[in-house]
């Protein structure tokens, strides 16, 4: 079955997906750039490639639970930026520090280089986040300027 583009709980991320059989949509890897460009292109320029997931972190797949009135959507992944994209994003005067990305979902691990040199800025996190980045499970964005890579883990409440 082919899913039409959707807006996930007000996150501004549209998702087109193809699911078959018993696959859990929470684990599907998306490669569409448009929803990510809407969030990041202002800062990084257009993305060249991305592998990402978007899912409600409170949805355990158990239809017997009471649904939450507020969906907490995690949008997490790795994107390759066009040449100079990481430097462009980091050129806003914010202070960047060495960082280690949060735990990445297993299906996305092949897209995250183990020897990447990640840099992060709390200021940049707040620019792209829809929620407070200080709390547990908050949003973060890391860059590897040598490879023009971006790791993102955003939490949107809608």
C-alpha positions in Angstrom: 0.0 0.0 0.0 1.4 3.4 -0.8 0.8 6.2 1.8 0.1 9.7 0.6 2.1 12.6 1.9 1.1 13.3 5.5 1.8 16.0 8.0 2.8 14.3 11.2 1.1 15.9 14.2 1.9 19.4 13.2 5.6 18.7 12.9 5.9 20.1 9.4 7.4 16.9 8.2 5.5 15.3 5.2 6.2 11.6 4.7 5.5 9.4 1.7 6.0 5.8 2.4 5.6 2.3 1.0 4.8 -0.4 3.5 4.2 -4.0 2.9 2.8 -6.7 5.2 3.6 -6.5 8.9 6.3 -3.8 8.8 6.2 -1.3 11.6 6.0 2.2 10.2 7.9 3.5 13.2 11.0 1.8 11.8 10.8 2.8 8.2 13.7 4.8 6.8 12.7 7.8 4.7 14.9 9.4 2.1 12.7 12.3 1.0 14.5 15.6 1.2 11.6 18.1 0.9 10.4 17.9 4.5 14.0 18.2 5.8 14.8 21.1 3.4 11.8 23.0 4.8 13.4 22.8 8.3 17.1 23.1 7.5 17.7 24.7 4.1 17.6 28.2 5.5 20.7 27.4 7.5 22.5 24.7 5.5 21.4 25.1 2.0 19.6 22.3 0.1 20.4 18.8 1.4 22.0 16.4 -1.0 20.9 13.1 0.6 19.3 12.0 3.8 18.2 8.8 5.7 15.8 9.5 8.5 12.9 8.2 10.6 9.8 10.0 12.1 7.7 8.4 14.7 5.6 9.1 17.8 7.9 8.1 20.7 4.9 7.3 22.9 3.3 4.9 20.5 4.3 1.4 21.5 2.3 -0.2 18.8 -0.2 -1.4 21.4 -3.7 -0.4 20.3 -5.1 -1.1 23.8 -3.5 2.0 25.4 -5.2 5.3 25.8 -3.8 7.7 23.1 -2.0 10.8 24.3 -3.6 14.2 23.5 -0.1 15.5 22.6 2.0 13.5 20.2 5.7 13.6 20.7 7.3 13.0 17.3 10.9 12.1 17.0 12.6 13.0 13.7 16.1 11.5 13.6 18.6 10.9 10.9 21.7 11.7 9.0 22.0 14.1 6.0 24.7 14.8 3.5 24.8 18.5 2.8 25.9 20.1 -0.4 29.5 21.3 -0.5 30.0 23.9 2.2 26.6 23.3 3.9 28.0 22.5 7.3 30.3 25.6 7.2 27.3 27.7 6.2 25.3 26.5 9.1 28.1 27.0 11.5 28.9 30.5 10.3 26.2 32.3 12.3 28.4 33.3 15.2 27.3 30.6 17.6 29.9 28.7 19.6 30.2 25.0 18.6 31.7 22.3 20.8 32.7 18.7 20.2 29.8 16.4 20.6 28.7 12.8 20.5 25.2 12.2 18.9 22.5 10.6 21.0 21.8 6.9 20.4 20.7 6.5 16.9 18.0 3.9 16.0 19.6 0.7 14.8 18.3 0.9 11.3 20.0 4.3 10.8 23.4 3.3 12.2 24.9 2.3 8.8 24.5 5.9 7.7 26.5 7.4 10.6 30.3 7.3 10.2 31.9 6.0 13.4 34.9 8.3 12.9 33.0 11.5 12.2 34.1 14.7 14.0 30.8 16.1 15.3 30.3 19.6 16.4 27.2 21.0 18.1 25.8 24.3 19.2 23.0 24.8 21.8 22.1 28.0 19.9 21.7 26.2 16.6 19.6 23.4 18.3 17.2 26.1 19.4 17.0 27.7 15.9 15.7 24.5 14.4 13.8 22.9 17.3 10.1 23.2 18.0 10.5 22.4 21.7 12.8 23.3 24.5 16.2 21.7 23.9 17.2 21.8 27.5 14.8 19.1 28.8 15.4 15.3 28.5 14.9 14.1 25.0 15.3 17.6 23.6 16.5 18.4 20.1 20.0 18.4 18.8 21.8 18.9 15.6 25.5 18.0 15.0 27.7 18.8 12.0 30.9 17.2 10.6 32.2 20.1 8.5 34.9 17.9 6.9 32.4 15.6 5.4 29.4 18.0 5.1 27.3 15.7 7.2 24.5 16.6 9.6 23.1 14.4 12.4 19.7 15.6 13.6 17.4 14.4 16.4 14.4 16.6 16.8 11.5 16.2 19.1 8.2 18.0 18.1 5.2 18.2 20.4 1.9 18.6 18.6 
